[in-house]
Amino acid sequence: MRTSRGTARECRWIGANGVVTRVEFASLGDPDADATLRQLLTAGGLLAKPPPPDMLQPLRVRLRLAPNPDAAAAAPASAARAP
């Protein structure tokens, strides 16, 4: 489901109660990053309103992936000095 460098496509299924029940996406190439993305996509809780009963699923979304601009500030000083 990878579309091009820096983008990914995900498919999301939403239950009648408004909870995301399933998410699929191509691996980002790092198991930790995959787990974090999966958690972010499913941890949103309930939608403001449940989807209409006749809504086609899965919901397909294209994500634009970019480096975290705060990552350098959050990195330990020893990591910043590594060769």
RAQUIUR-V919764 format. One record per pair of residues at least 24 apart in sequence whose ideal C-beta (glycine too) atoms are under 10 Angstrom apart, sorted by the first residue. I is the first residue (numbers start at 1). J is the second residue. D is the distance in Angstrom with one decimal. If there is no record, write none. Layout:
BEGIN
[[I,J,D] [I,J,D]]
END
This chain:
BEGIN
[[1,25,5.4] [1,26,4.2] [1,27,9.4] [1,60,8.9] [1,62,9.5] [1,63,9.9] [2,26,4.3] [2,27,8.5] [2,28,8.6] [2,29,9.5] [2,65,9.9] [3,62,6.3] [3,63,9.1] [3,64,9.8] [4,62,9.7] [5,65,8.9] [6,63,9.4] [6,64,6.4] [6,65,5.3] [6,66,6.9] [6,67,9.6] [7,62,5.9] [7,63,6.5] [7,64,5.5] [7,65,6.5] [7,66,9.9] [8,37,8.3] [8,61,9.3] [8,62,7.5] [8,63,4.9] [8,64,8.5] [8,65,6.1] [9,60,6.3] [9,61,7.1] [9,62,5.2] [9,63,7.3] [10,37,8.1] [10,38,9.4] [10,41,6.4] [10,58,8.7] [10,59,8.8] [10,60,7.5] [10,61,5.4] [10,62,8.1] [10,63,6.2] [11,57,8.4] [11,58,3.8] [11,59,7.1] [11,60,5.5] [11,61,7.9] [12,41,6.7] [12,42,8.5] [12,44,9.9] [12,57,8.1] [12,58,5.8] [12,59,4.6] [12,60,7.9] [12,61,6.6] [13,51,9.8] [13,57,5.2] [13,58,5.0] [13,59,7.5] [14,46,9.9] [14,47,6.8] [14,50,7.9] [14,51,5.1] [14,55,7.7] [14,57,6.8] [14,58,8.5] [14,59,6.4] [15,46,9.7] [15,47,9.7] [15,50,8.0] [15,51,8.4] [15,57,9.7] [16,50,5.8] [16,51,7.5] [16,52,9.9] [16,53,7.0] [16,55,9.9] [17,46,7.0] [17,47,9.0] [17,50,6.0] [17,51,9.7] [18,44,9.7] [18,45,8.6] [18,46,4.5] [18,47,3.9] [18,48,7.8] [18,49,6.8] [18,50,4.2] [18,51,7.0] [19,44,8.8] [19,45,7.5] [19,46,6.0] [19,47,7.9] [19,50,9.0] [20,44,6.5] [20,45,8.9] [20,46,9.4] [20,47,8.4] [20,59,9.0] [21,57,9.5] [22,57,9.2] [22,58,7.6] [23,58,8.8] [23,59,9.9] [23,61,9.9] [24,58,7.4] [24,60,9.9] [25,61,9.3] [25,63,7.9] [28,65,7.6] [33,65,9.4] [37,63,8.4] [37,65,9.0]]
END
